[in-house]
Amino acid sequence: MKLILEWISEYMKLQSSDNIGAGSPSDQWRWALLSILYLCSSDIYALINYVGFATWLAIGLAVVCLPYLRWKQPHLARPIKVNLFFPIIYIIATIFITVVPMMADPVGTGFGCLIIATGVPVYFIFIYWENKPKAIRHAIDGATRTLQKLLVVVPSEKTM
């Protein structure tokens, strides 16, 4: 574990703009996020397994939608047309990569499912709920503007 932390530390030092270790604000954000990740788990390999399982499961479920929508709603406009061979191979790989760990380590995969489940309340509160009280809408808009300024991610203006 110590060796992995040293490698990540050296990598982040090389990535910083002045090569001192502090770097730009984006480098400091990486350090902060990495520190939070370390606090969540005492075992970095377990953390990698949780996130890896959650990623494969989420992306696999998204890819399952491609053949389903092509079968159920063939008239929909598709900006990118892909031969169904590739999604089917990906779905098979996803099933293998998610089902085998479920049998080998059900607790670890359960944590991966919990990571995905944390997005459900966020979706219902911020996206699905349309008639939010004015105070909540104002707070969400304020937080959005603040984070856009802090992280320098303000979307570009649309040209007409």
DSSP file (Angstrom, degrees, kcal/mol; ACC not computed):
  #  RESIDUE AA STRUCTURE BP1 BP2  ACC     N-H-->O    O-->H-N    N-H-->O    O-->H-N    TCO  KAPPA ALPHA  PHI   PSI    X-CA   Y-CA   Z-CA
    1    1 A M     >        0   0    0      0, 0.0     4,-2.2     0, 0.0     5,-0.2   0.000 360.0 360.0 360.0 -42.5    0.0    0.0    0.0
    2    2 A K  H  >  +     0   0    0      1,-0.2     4,-2.1     2,-0.2     5,-0.1   0.883 360.0  53.3 -61.9 -38.2    2.8    2.4    0.9
    3    3 A L  H  > S+     0   0    0      2,-0.2     4,-2.3     1,-0.2    -1,-0.2   0.900 107.9  49.9 -63.9 -41.4    4.4    1.8   -2.5
    4    4 A I  H  > S+     0   0    0      1,-0.2     4,-2.5     2,-0.2     5,-0.2   0.921 110.2  50.2 -63.8 -43.6    1.2    2.7   -4.3
    5    5 A L  H  X S+     0   0    0     -4,-2.2     4,-2.4     1,-0.2    -1,-0.2   0.880 110.2  50.8 -62.5 -37.6    0.8    5.9   -2.4
    6    6 A E  H  X S+     0   0    0     -4,-2.1     4,-2.6     2,-0.2    -1,-0.2   0.904 109.7  49.8 -66.6 -40.7    4.4    6.8   -3.2
    7    7 A W  H  X S+     0   0    0     -4,-2.3     4,-2.6     2,-0.2    -2,-0.2   0.932 112.5  46.7 -62.3 -45.5    3.8    6.2   -6.9
    8    8 A I  H  X S+     0   0    0     -4,-2.5     4,-2.6     1,-0.2    -2,-0.2   0.907 112.1  51.5 -64.0 -40.5    0.6    8.3   -6.9
    9    9 A S  H  X S+     0   0    0     -4,-2.4     4,-1.9    -5,-0.2    -2,-0.2   0.928 111.6  46.1 -61.1 -45.8    2.4   11.1   -5.0
   10   10 A E  H  X S+     0   0    0     -4,-2.6     4,-2.1     2,-0.2    -2,-0.2   0.897 111.8  52.0 -64.4 -40.3    5.3   11.1   -7.4
   11   11 A Y  H  X S+     0   0    0     -4,-2.6     4,-1.7     1,-0.2    -2,-0.2   0.924 109.9  48.6 -61.1 -44.3    2.9   11.1  -10.4
   12   12 A M  H  X S+     0   0    0     -4,-2.6     4,-1.1     1,-0.2    -1,-0.2   0.848 108.8  53.5 -68.1 -32.7    1.0   14.1   -9.0
   13   13 A K  H  < S+     0   0    0     -4,-1.9     3,-0.4     1,-0.2     8,-0.2   0.904 109.4  48.7 -66.1 -39.7    4.2   16.0   -8.4
   14   14 A L  H  < S+     0   0    0     -4,-2.1    -2,-0.2     1,-0.2    -1,-0.2   0.828 110.4  52.3 -67.7 -30.7    5.2   15.5  -12.0
   15   15 A Q  H  < S+     0   0    0     -4,-1.7    -1,-0.2    -5,-0.2    -2,-0.2   0.694  86.4 102.3 -79.3 -19.1    1.8   16.6  -13.1
   16   16 A S  S  < S-     0   0    0     -4,-1.1     3,-0.4    -3,-0.4     7,-0.1  -0.324  78.9-123.3 -69.8 151.9    1.8   19.9  -11.1
   17   17 A S  S    S+     0   0    0      1,-0.2    -1,-0.1     2,-0.1    -4,-0.0   0.835 108.0  31.8 -68.5 -34.9    2.6   23.0  -13.1
   18   18 A D  S    S-     0   0    0      6,-0.0    -1,-0.2    -5,-0.0    -2,-0.1   0.396 100.5-127.4-105.1   3.5    5.7   24.2  -11.1
   19   19 A N  S    S+     0   0    0     -3,-0.4    -2,-0.1    -6,-0.2    -6,-0.1   0.697  83.0 106.8  61.7  21.9    6.9   20.7  -10.2
   20   20 A I  S    S-     0   0    0     -6,-0.0    -1,-0.1    -7,-0.0    -7,-0.1   0.726  92.5-107.8 -97.6 -28.6    7.0   21.6   -6.5
   21   21 A G  S    S+     0   0    0     -8,-0.2    -6,-0.0    -9,-0.1    -7,-0.0   0.006 105.1  73.4 126.1 -30.2    4.0   19.7   -5.4
   22   22 A A        +     0   0    0     -6,-0.1     9,-0.1    -9,-0.0    -5,-0.1   0.959  69.5 157.7 -80.2 -55.2    1.4   22.4   -4.8
   23   23 A G        -     0   0    0      4,-0.1    -7,-0.1    -7,-0.1    -1,-0.0  -0.115  46.1 -25.2  70.3-163.6    0.7   23.3   -8.4
   24   24 A S  S  > S-     0   0    0      1,-0.1     4,-2.0     4,-0.0     3,-0.5  -0.203  71.9 -93.9 -78.2 171.8   -2.3   24.9   -9.8
   25   25 A P  H  > S+     0   0    0      0, 0.0     4,-2.0     0, 0.0     5,-0.1   0.854 126.9  56.8 -57.9 -33.4   -5.8   24.9   -8.3
   26   26 A S  H  > S+     0   0    0      1,-0.2     4,-1.6     2,-0.2     5,-0.1   0.877 106.3  50.1 -66.6 -34.4   -6.7   21.8  -10.4
   27   27 A D  H  > S+     0   0    0     -3,-0.5     4,-2.0     2,-0.2    -1,-0.2   0.882 108.6  52.2 -67.3 -37.8   -3.7   20.0   -8.9
   28   28 A Q  H  X S+     0   0    0     -4,-2.0     4,-2.4     1,-0.2    -2,-0.2   0.869 106.3  54.1 -67.0 -35.1   -4.8   20.9   -5.4
   29   29 A W  H  X S+     0   0    0     -4,-2.0     4,-2.7     2,-0.2     5,-0.2   0.897 106.6  52.1 -63.7 -39.2   -8.3   19.5   -6.2
   30   30 A R  H  X S+     0   0    0     -4,-1.6     4,-2.5     1,-0.2    -2,-0.2   0.923 109.6  49.0 -62.5 -42.6   -6.7   16.2   -7.2
   31   31 A W  H  X S+     0   0    0     -4,-2.0     4,-2.3     2,-0.2    -2,-0.2   0.925 112.3  48.4 -61.6 -44.0   -4.8   16.1   -3.9
   32   32 A A  H  X S+     0   0    0     -4,-2.4     4,-2.1     2,-0.2    -2,-0.2   0.926 113.0  46.7 -64.1 -45.2   -8.0   16.8   -2.0
   33   33 A L  H  X S+     0   0    0     -4,-2.7     4,-2.2     1,-0.2    -1,-0.2   0.895 111.8  51.1 -64.8 -39.4  -10.0   14.2   -3.8
   34   34 A L  H  X S+     0   0    0     -4,-2.5     4,-2.0    -5,-0.2    -1,-0.2   0.904 109.1  51.2 -64.0 -40.2   -7.2   11.6   -3.4
   35   35 A S  H  X S+     0   0    0     -4,-2.3     4,-1.7     1,-0.2    -2,-0.2   0.900 108.7  51.1 -63.5 -40.3   -7.1   12.3    0.3
   36   36 A I  H  X S+     0   0    0     -4,-2.1     4,-1.3     1,-0.2    -1,-0.2   0.903 108.5  52.5 -63.5 -40.5  -10.8   11.8    0.7
   37   37 A L  H  X S+     0   0    0     -4,-2.2     4,-1.0     1,-0.2     3,-0.3   0.899 107.0  52.3 -61.7 -39.9  -10.5    8.5   -1.2
   38   38 A Y  H  < S+     0   0    0     -4,-2.0     3,-0.4     1,-0.2    -1,-0.2   0.868 107.1  53.0 -64.3 -34.9   -7.8    7.4    1.3
   39   39 A L  H  < S+     0   0    0     -4,-1.7    -1,-0.2     1,-0.2    -2,-0.2   0.790 102.1  60.1 -70.9 -26.6  -10.1    8.2    4.2
   40   40 A C  H  < S+     0   0    0     -4,-1.3     2,-0.4    -3,-0.3    -1,-0.2   0.792 114.8  23.7 -73.3 -28.0  -13.0    6.1    2.8
   41   41 A S     <  -     0   0    0     -4,-1.0    -1,-0.2    -3,-0.4     3,-0.1  -0.998  52.4-155.9-144.2 137.8  -11.1    2.9    2.8
   42   42 A S  S    S+     0   0    0     -2,-0.4     2,-0.6     1,-0.2    -1,-0.1   0.638  92.2  60.1 -82.8 -13.5   -8.1    1.5    4.7
   43   43 A D     >  -     0   0    0      1,-0.1     4,-1.8    -3,-0.1     3,-0.4  -0.938  66.0-165.2-118.8 109.0   -7.5   -1.0    1.8
   44   44 A I  H  > S+     0   0    0     -2,-0.6     4,-2.2     1,-0.2     5,-0.1   0.823  90.6  57.4 -63.7 -31.8   -6.8    0.7   -1.6
   45   45 A Y  H  > S+     0   0    0      2,-0.2     4,-2.2     1,-0.2    -1,-0.2   0.878 105.2  50.3 -67.7 -37.0   -7.4   -2.6   -3.4
   46   46 A A  H  > S+     0   0    0     -3,-0.4     4,-2.6     2,-0.2    -2,-0.2   0.909 109.6  51.5 -64.8 -41.1  -10.9   -2.9   -1.9
   47   47 A L  H  X S+     0   0    0     -4,-1.8     4,-2.4     1,-0.2     5,-0.3   0.909 109.2  49.8 -61.9 -42.3  -11.6    0.7   -3.0
   48   48 A I  H  X S+     0   0    0     -4,-2.2     4,-2.6     1,-0.2    -1,-0.2   0.905 111.2  49.7 -62.9 -41.6  -10.5   -0.1   -6.6
   49   49 A N  H  X S+     0   0    0     -4,-2.2     4,-2.5     2,-0.2     5,-0.2   0.910 110.7  49.7 -63.8 -42.7  -12.8   -3.2   -6.6
   50   50 A Y  H  X S+     0   0    0     -4,-2.6     4,-2.3     2,-0.2    -2,-0.2   0.958 116.9  39.8 -60.5 -51.5  -15.8   -1.2   -5.3
   51   51 A V  H  X S+     0   0    0     -4,-2.4     4,-2.5     1,-0.2    -2,-0.2   0.888 114.7  53.0 -69.0 -38.9  -15.4    1.5   -7.9
   52   52 A G  H  X S+     0   0    0     -4,-2.6     4,-2.5    -5,-0.3     5,-0.2   0.923 110.9  46.7 -62.2 -44.0  -14.5   -0.9  -10.7
   53   53 A F  H  X S+     0   0    0     -4,-2.5     4,-2.5     1,-0.2     5,-0.2   0.934 113.1  49.0 -63.2 -45.8  -17.6   -3.0  -10.1
   54   54 A A  H  X S+     0   0    0     -4,-2.3     4,-2.4    -5,-0.2     5,-0.2   0.894 112.0  49.4 -62.0 -39.8  -19.8    0.0  -10.0
   55   55 A T  H  X S+     0   0    0     -4,-2.5     4,-2.6     2,-0.2     5,-0.3   0.943 112.4  46.1 -65.4 -48.3  -18.3    1.4  -13.2
   56   56 A W  H  X S+     0   0    0     -4,-2.5     4,-2.3     1,-0.2    -2,-0.2   0.904 114.5  48.6 -62.4 -40.7  -18.7   -1.9  -15.1
   57   57 A L  H  X S+     0   0    0     -4,-2.5     4,-2.3    -5,-0.2    -1,-0.2   0.931 113.8  45.3 -65.9 -45.6  -22.3   -2.3  -13.9
   58   58 A A  H  X S+     0   0    0     -4,-2.4     4,-1.8    -5,-0.2    -2,-0.2   0.933 117.4  42.7 -65.5 -46.6  -23.4    1.2  -14.7
   59   59 A I  H  X S+     0   0    0     -4,-2.6     4,-2.2    -5,-0.2    -1,-0.2   0.893 112.9  54.1 -68.6 -38.3  -21.8    1.3  -18.2
   60   60 A G  H  X S+     0   0    0     -4,-2.3     4,-1.7    -5,-0.3    -1,-0.2   0.911 108.3  48.9 -61.0 -42.6  -23.0   -2.3  -18.9
   61   61 A L  H  X S+     0   0    0     -4,-2.3     4,-0.8     1,-0.2    -1,-0.2   0.867 110.2  52.0 -65.5 -35.3  -26.6   -1.3  -18.1
   62   62 A A  H >< S+     0   0    0     -4,-1.8     3,-0.5     1,-0.2     4,-0.5   0.893 109.1  49.7 -66.4 -38.8  -26.3    1.7  -20.4
   63   63 A V  H >< S+     0   0    0     -4,-2.2     3,-1.1     1,-0.2    -2,-0.2   0.819 100.7  64.1 -70.6 -30.3  -25.0   -0.4  -23.2
   64   64 A V  H 3X S+     0   0    0     -4,-1.7     4,-1.5     1,-0.3    -1,-0.2   0.816  93.5  64.4 -60.5 -29.2  -28.0   -2.8  -22.7
   65   65 A C  H <X S+     0   0    0     -4,-0.8     4,-3.0    -3,-0.5     5,-0.3   0.794  89.6  68.3 -65.3 -27.9  -30.2    0.1  -23.7
   66   66 A L  H <> S+     0   0    0     -3,-1.1     4,-2.0    -4,-0.5    -1,-0.2   0.965 106.4  34.1 -62.1 -56.8  -28.8    0.2  -27.2
   67   67 A P  H  > S+     0   0    0      0, 0.0     4,-1.8     0, 0.0    -1,-0.2   0.876 118.3  55.5 -67.0 -32.9  -30.1   -3.2  -28.5
   68   68 A Y  H  X S+     0   0    0     -4,-1.5     4,-3.1     1,-0.2     5,-0.3   0.949 111.1  42.4 -63.0 -47.9  -33.3   -2.7  -26.5
   69   69 A L  H  X S+     0   0    0     -4,-3.0     4,-2.5     1,-0.2     7,-0.2   0.857 111.9  54.8 -68.3 -33.7  -34.1    0.7  -28.0
   70   70 A R  H  < S+     0   0    0     -4,-2.0    -1,-0.2    -5,-0.3    -2,-0.2   0.840 115.6  40.1 -66.9 -30.7  -33.2   -0.5  -31.4
   71   71 A W  H  < S+     0   0    0     -4,-1.8    -2,-0.2    -5,-0.2    -1,-0.2   0.909 124.5  35.3 -81.5 -45.8  -35.7   -3.4  -31.0
   72   72 A K  H  < S+     0   0    0     -4,-3.1    -3,-0.2     1,-0.2    -2,-0.2   0.848 133.0  22.7 -80.4 -35.1  -38.5   -1.5  -29.3
   73   73 A Q    ><  +     0   0    0     -4,-2.5     3,-1.3    -5,-0.3    -1,-0.2  -0.592  64.3 159.2-133.4  71.6  -38.2    1.9  -31.0
   74   74 A P  T 3  S+     0   0    0      0, 0.0    -1,-0.1     0, 0.0    -4,-0.1   0.685  70.2  66.3 -69.9 -16.5  -36.5    1.4  -34.4
   75   75 A H  T 3  S+     0   0    0     -3,-0.1    -5,-0.1     2,-0.1     3,-0.1   0.605  74.9 111.1 -81.8 -11.4  -37.9    4.7  -35.7
   76   76 A L  S <  S-     0   0    0     -3,-1.3     2,-0.2    -7,-0.2    -3,-0.0  -0.320  78.4-106.1 -64.5 144.1  -35.9    6.9  -33.3
   77   77 A A        -     0   0    0      1,-0.0    -1,-0.1     2,-0.0    -2,-0.1  -0.519  33.4-160.4 -69.9 135.6  -33.1    9.1  -34.8
   78   78 A R        -     0   0    0     -2,-0.2     3,-0.1     1,-0.1    -1,-0.0  -0.958  13.0-165.0-122.3 112.5  -29.7    7.7  -33.9
   79   79 A P  S    S+     0   0    0      0, 0.0     2,-0.5     0, 0.0    -1,-0.1   0.830  85.8  35.0 -65.9 -30.0  -26.7   10.1  -34.2
   80   80 A I  S    S-     0   0    0      2,-0.0     2,-0.6     0, 0.0     0, 0.0  -0.985  74.6-158.6-127.0 122.4  -24.3    7.2  -34.1
   81   81 A K        -     0   0    0     -2,-0.5     2,-0.4    -3,-0.1    -3,-0.0  -0.886  14.4-177.0-103.4 127.0  -25.1    3.9  -35.7
   82   82 A V        -     0   0    0     -2,-0.6     2,-0.2     3,-0.0    -2,-0.0  -0.948  33.6-108.3-123.7 140.4  -23.2    0.9  -34.5
   83   83 A N    >   -     0   0    0     -2,-0.4     3,-1.2     1,-0.1    -2,-0.0  -0.479  30.9-127.9 -61.2 134.6  -23.3   -2.7  -35.6
   84   84 A L  T 3> S+     0   0    0      1,-0.3     4,-1.9     2,-0.2     5,-0.2   0.632  99.3  79.6 -65.7 -13.1  -25.0   -4.7  -32.8
   85   85 A F  H 3> S+     0   0    0      1,-0.2     4,-2.2     2,-0.2    -1,-0.3   0.918  91.8  50.1 -58.2 -44.5  -22.2   -7.1  -32.7
   86   86 A F  H <> S+     0   0    0     -3,-1.2     4,-2.3     1,-0.2    -1,-0.2   0.926 110.7  45.8 -67.6 -46.8  -20.0   -4.7  -30.6
   87   87 A P  H  > S+     0   0    0      0, 0.0     4,-2.7     0, 0.0    -1,-0.2   0.889 112.4  52.6 -62.9 -35.4  -22.7   -3.9  -27.9
   88   88 A I  H  X S+     0   0    0     -4,-1.9     4,-2.3     2,-0.2    -2,-0.2   0.923 110.1  47.1 -66.2 -42.8  -23.5   -7.6  -27.6
   89   89 A I  H  X S+     0   0    0     -4,-2.2     4,-2.3     2,-0.2    -1,-0.2   0.913 113.5  49.5 -62.0 -41.9  -19.8   -8.5  -27.1
   90   90 A Y  H  X S+     0   0    0     -4,-2.3     4,-2.6     2,-0.2    -2,-0.2   0.900 109.7  50.8 -64.0 -41.1  -19.6   -5.7  -24.5
   91   91 A I  H  X S+     0   0    0     -4,-2.7     4,-2.6     2,-0.2    -1,-0.2   0.906 109.8  50.1 -64.0 -41.8  -22.7   -6.9  -22.7
   92   92 A I  H  X S+     0   0    0     -4,-2.3     4,-2.2     2,-0.2    -2,-0.2   0.923 112.3  47.4 -62.1 -44.1  -21.3  -10.5  -22.5
   93   93 A A  H  X S+     0   0    0     -4,-2.3     4,-2.8     1,-0.2    -2,-0.2   0.900 111.5  51.2 -64.1 -39.8  -18.0   -9.1  -21.1
   94   94 A T  H  X S+     0   0    0     -4,-2.6     4,-1.9     2,-0.2     5,-0.3   0.911 108.6  50.9 -64.2 -42.2  -19.9   -7.0  -18.6
   95   95 A I  H  X S+     0   0    0     -4,-2.6     4,-2.8     1,-0.2     5,-0.4   0.933 113.4  45.6 -60.2 -45.2  -22.0   -9.9  -17.4
   96   96 A F  H  X S+     0   0    0     -4,-2.2     4,-1.7     1,-0.2    -2,-0.2   0.930 114.0  48.1 -62.5 -45.6  -18.8  -12.0  -16.9
   97   97 A I  H  < S+     0   0    0     -4,-2.8    -1,-0.2     1,-0.2    -2,-0.2   0.746 121.1  36.1 -72.0 -23.1  -17.0   -9.1  -15.2
   98   98 A T  H  X S+     0   0    0     -4,-1.9     4,-1.1    -5,-0.2    -2,-0.2   0.807 116.8  48.1 -98.0 -34.0  -19.9   -8.4  -12.8
   99   99 A V  H  X S+     0   0    0     -4,-2.8     4,-1.7    -5,-0.3     5,-0.2   0.909 107.1  54.8 -75.5 -41.3  -21.4  -11.8  -12.1
  100  100 A V  H  X S+     0   0    0     -4,-1.7     4,-2.2    -5,-0.4     3,-0.3   0.933 110.1  45.9 -60.4 -47.3  -18.1  -13.6  -11.3
  101  101 A P  H  > S+     0   0    0      0, 0.0     4,-3.3     0, 0.0     8,-0.3   0.838 106.2  61.6 -64.7 -29.1  -17.1  -11.0   -8.6
  102  102 A M  H  < S+     0   0    0     -4,-1.1    -2,-0.2     1,-0.2    -3,-0.1   0.899 111.0  39.0 -61.0 -37.9  -20.7  -11.2   -7.2
  103  103 A M  H  < S+     0   0    0     -4,-1.7    -1,-0.2    -3,-0.3    -3,-0.1   0.864 121.2  43.6 -78.4 -36.2  -20.1  -14.9   -6.5
  104  104 A A  H  < S+     0   0    0     -4,-2.2    -2,-0.2     1,-0.2    -1,-0.1   0.885 133.2  12.2 -78.0 -39.4  -16.5  -14.5   -5.3
  105  105 A D     X  +     0   0    0     -4,-3.3     4,-2.2    -5,-0.2     5,-0.2  -0.641  63.1 169.6-140.8  78.5  -17.0  -11.4   -3.1
  106  106 A P  H  > S+     0   0    0      0, 0.0     4,-1.8     0, 0.0    -1,-0.1   0.826  80.8  54.3 -63.7 -30.8  -20.6  -10.6   -2.4
  107  107 A V  H  > S+     0   0    0      2,-0.2     4,-1.9     1,-0.2     5,-0.2   0.939 109.5  46.8 -68.1 -45.7  -19.7   -8.0    0.2
  108  108 A G  H  > S+     0   0    0      1,-0.2     4,-1.7     2,-0.2    -1,-0.2   0.909 114.1  46.7 -62.4 -43.1  -17.4   -6.0   -2.1
  109  109 A T  H  X S+     0   0    0     -4,-2.2     4,-2.2    -8,-0.3    -1,-0.2   0.821 107.4  58.6 -70.9 -28.7  -20.0   -6.1   -4.9
  110  110 A G  H  X S+     0   0    0     -4,-1.8     4,-2.1    -5,-0.2    -1,-0.2   0.903 105.0  49.6 -63.2 -40.1  -22.6   -5.0   -2.5
  111  111 A F  H  X S+     0   0    0     -4,-1.9     4,-2.0     2,-0.2    -2,-0.2   0.878 108.3  54.1 -65.0 -36.7  -20.6   -1.9   -1.7
  112  112 A G  H  X S+     0   0    0     -4,-1.7     4,-1.6     2,-0.2    -2,-0.2   0.907 108.5  48.4 -61.6 -41.6  -20.3   -1.3   -5.4
  113  113 A C  H  X S+     0   0    0     -4,-2.2     4,-2.5     1,-0.2    -2,-0.2   0.873 108.9  53.9 -66.0 -36.5  -24.1   -1.5   -5.7
  114  114 A L  H  X S+     0   0    0     -4,-2.1     4,-1.3     2,-0.2    -2,-0.2   0.869 103.8  56.1 -64.7 -35.6  -24.4    1.0   -2.8
  115  115 A I  H  < S+     0   0    0     -4,-2.0     3,-0.4     1,-0.2     4,-0.3   0.921 111.1  43.7 -61.0 -43.0  -22.1    3.4   -4.6
  116  116 A I  H >< S+     0   0    0     -4,-1.6     3,-1.8     1,-0.2     4,-0.3   0.907 108.7  58.2 -66.8 -41.2  -24.5    3.3   -7.5
  117  117 A A  H >< S+     0   0    0     -4,-2.5     3,-1.3     1,-0.3    -1,-0.2   0.728  89.9  72.4 -64.6 -21.7  -27.5    3.6   -5.2
  118  118 A T  T 3X S+     0   0    0     -4,-1.3     4,-0.7    -3,-0.4    -1,-0.3   0.736  91.2  60.2 -65.6 -19.1  -26.2    6.9   -3.8
  119  119 A G  H <> S+     0   0    0     -3,-1.8     4,-2.3    -4,-0.3    -1,-0.3   0.684  87.6  74.7 -79.6 -17.5  -27.1    8.5   -7.1
  120  120 A V  H <> S+     0   0    0     -3,-1.3     4,-2.4    -4,-0.3     5,-0.2   0.953  98.0  41.9 -64.7 -52.1  -30.8    7.7   -6.8
  121  121 A P  H  > S+     0   0    0      0, 0.0     4,-2.6     0, 0.0     5,-0.3   0.885 113.6  54.6 -63.5 -34.0  -31.7   10.3   -4.1
  122  122 A V  H  X S+     0   0    0     -4,-0.7     4,-2.6     2,-0.2     5,-0.4   0.924 109.3  47.8 -62.5 -42.9  -29.6   12.8   -5.9
  123  123 A Y  H  X>S+     0   0    0     -4,-2.3     4,-2.4     1,-0.2     5,-2.2   0.942 113.6  46.4 -61.6 -48.3  -31.5   12.2   -9.1
  124  124 A F  I  <>S+     0   0    0     -4,-2.4     5,-1.5     3,-0.2    -2,-0.2   0.882 118.0  42.0 -65.9 -37.4  -34.9   12.4   -7.5
  125  125 A I  I  <5S+     0   0    0     -4,-2.6    -2,-0.2    -5,-0.2    -1,-0.2   0.929 127.5  26.6 -75.4 -44.8  -34.0   15.6   -5.5
  126  126 A F  I  <5S+     0   0    0     -4,-2.6    -3,-0.2    -5,-0.3    -2,-0.2   0.744 134.8  18.2 -96.2 -23.8  -32.2   17.5   -8.2
  127  127 A I  I  <5S+     0   0    0     -4,-2.4    -3,-0.2    -5,-0.4    -4,-0.1   0.817 122.9  41.2-112.4 -57.6  -33.6   16.2  -11.6
  128  128 A Y  I   <S+     0   0    0     -5,-2.2     2,-0.8     1,-0.1    -4,-0.2   0.868  94.5  82.0 -68.6 -40.0  -36.9   14.4  -11.2
  129  129 A W      < +     0   0    0     -5,-1.5     3,-0.3    -6,-0.4    -1,-0.1  -0.562  54.5 173.1 -72.9 106.2  -38.6   16.8   -8.7
  130  130 A E        +     0   0    0     -2,-0.8     2,-1.1     1,-0.2    -1,-0.2   0.832  64.9  59.0 -88.0 -34.3  -39.9   19.6  -10.9
  131  131 A N  S    S+     0   0    0      3,-0.0    -1,-0.2     0, 0.0     3,-0.1  -0.429  71.8 164.9 -97.5  60.2  -41.9   21.7   -8.5
  132  132 A K        -     0   0    0     -2,-1.1    -6,-0.0    -3,-0.3    -7,-0.0  -0.454  44.8 -99.7 -73.3 147.4  -39.2   22.5   -6.0
  133  133 A P     >  -     0   0    0      0, 0.0     4,-2.3     0, 0.0     3,-0.4  -0.300  34.5-111.0 -61.1 153.9  -39.8   25.4   -3.6
  134  134 A K  H  > S+     0   0    0      1,-0.2     4,-2.7     2,-0.2     5,-0.2   0.855 116.4  56.0 -58.5 -38.1  -38.2   28.7   -4.5
  135  135 A A  H  > S+     0   0    0      2,-0.2     4,-2.2     1,-0.2    -1,-0.2   0.899 109.1  46.3 -63.3 -40.4  -35.7   28.5   -1.7
  136  136 A I  H  > S+     0   0    0     -3,-0.4     4,-2.6     2,-0.2    -2,-0.2   0.916 112.9  49.3 -69.4 -42.4  -34.4   25.1   -2.8
  137  137 A R  H  X S+     0   0    0     -4,-2.3     4,-2.6     1,-0.2    -2,-0.2   0.917 111.8  49.6 -60.9 -42.0  -34.2   26.3   -6.5
  138  138 A H  H  X S+     0   0    0     -4,-2.7     4,-2.4    -5,-0.2    -2,-0.2   0.906 111.6  48.4 -63.6 -41.8  -32.3   29.4   -5.4
  139  139 A A  H  X S+     0   0    0     -4,-2.2     4,-2.5     2,-0.2    -2,-0.2   0.908 112.5  48.3 -65.3 -41.9  -29.9   27.3   -3.3
  140  140 A I  H  X S+     0   0    0     -4,-2.6     4,-2.5     2,-0.2    -2,-0.2   0.924 112.8  48.1 -64.9 -44.3  -29.3   24.9   -6.2
  141  141 A D  H  X S+     0   0    0     -4,-2.6     4,-2.5     2,-0.2    -2,-0.2   0.903 112.5  49.1 -62.9 -40.9  -28.7   27.7   -8.6
  142  142 A G  H  X S+     0   0    0     -4,-2.4     4,-2.4     2,-0.2    -2,-0.2   0.916 112.0  47.6 -64.3 -43.3  -26.3   29.5   -6.2
  143  143 A A  H  X S+     0   0    0     -4,-2.5     4,-2.6     2,-0.2     5,-0.2   0.893 111.3  52.0 -64.8 -38.8  -24.3   26.3   -5.6
  144  144 A T  H  X S+     0   0    0     -4,-2.5     4,-2.4     2,-0.2    -2,-0.2   0.942 111.6  45.7 -62.4 -47.6  -24.2   25.6   -9.4
  145  145 A R  H  X S+     0   0    0     -4,-2.5     4,-2.1     2,-0.2     5,-0.2   0.911 113.3  49.9 -62.6 -42.1  -22.8   29.1  -10.0
  146  146 A T  H  X S+     0   0    0     -4,-2.4     4,-2.8     1,-0.2    -2,-0.2   0.933 112.7  45.7 -63.2 -46.3  -20.3   28.9   -7.2
  147  147 A L  H  X S+     0   0    0     -4,-2.6     4,-2.7     1,-0.2    -1,-0.2   0.876 110.5  54.4 -66.2 -36.7  -19.0   25.5   -8.3
  148  148 A Q  H  X>S+     0   0    0     -4,-2.4     5,-2.0    -5,-0.2     4,-0.5   0.911 113.9  41.6 -62.4 -40.9  -18.8   26.7  -12.0
  149  149 A K  H  <5S+     0   0    0     -4,-2.1     3,-0.4     3,-0.2    -2,-0.2   0.920 116.3  48.3 -71.1 -43.8  -16.6   29.7  -10.9
  150  150 A L  H  <5S+     0   0    0     -4,-2.8    -2,-0.2     1,-0.2    -3,-0.2   0.901 121.5  34.3 -64.3 -42.4  -14.5   27.7   -8.5
  151  151 A L  H  <5S-     0   0    0     -4,-2.7    -1,-0.2    -5,-0.2    -2,-0.2   0.396 105.3-125.3 -96.0   2.5  -13.8   24.8  -10.9
  152  152 A V  T  <5 +     0   0    0     -4,-0.5    -3,-0.2    -3,-0.4    -4,-0.1   0.944  69.0 129.7  53.2  56.0  -13.7   27.1  -14.0
  153  153 A V      < +     0   0    0     -5,-2.0    -4,-0.1    -6,-0.2    -1,-0.1  -0.063  19.7 151.3-128.6  32.7  -16.3   25.0  -15.8
  154  154 A V        -     0   0    0     -6,-0.5    -9,-0.0     1,-0.1     2,-0.0  -0.493  50.3-115.6 -66.3 128.7  -18.8   27.6  -17.0
  155  155 A P        -     0   0    0      0, 0.0    -1,-0.1     0, 0.0     3,-0.1  -0.325  31.6-104.8 -66.8 150.0  -20.4   26.4  -20.2
  156  156 A S        -     0   0    0      1,-0.1     2,-0.2    -3,-0.1    -3,-0.0  -0.362  39.8-100.0 -72.0 154.7  -19.8   28.3  -23.3
  157  157 A E        -     0   0    0      1,-0.1     2,-0.4    -2,-0.1    -1,-0.1  -0.469  35.8-114.6 -75.6 145.9  -22.5   30.6  -24.7
  158  158 A K        -     0   0    0     -2,-0.2     2,-0.4    -3,-0.1    -1,-0.1  -0.643  24.7-142.3 -81.0 133.7  -24.6   29.3  -27.5
  159  159 A T              0   0    0     -2,-0.4    -1,-0.0     1,-0.1     0, 0.0  -0.798 360.0 360.0 -95.7 139.1  -24.2   31.2  -30.8
  160  160 A M              0   0    0     -2,-0.4    -1,-0.1     0, 0.0    -2,-0.0   0.428 360.0 360.0-108.0 360.0  -27.3   31.6  -32.8
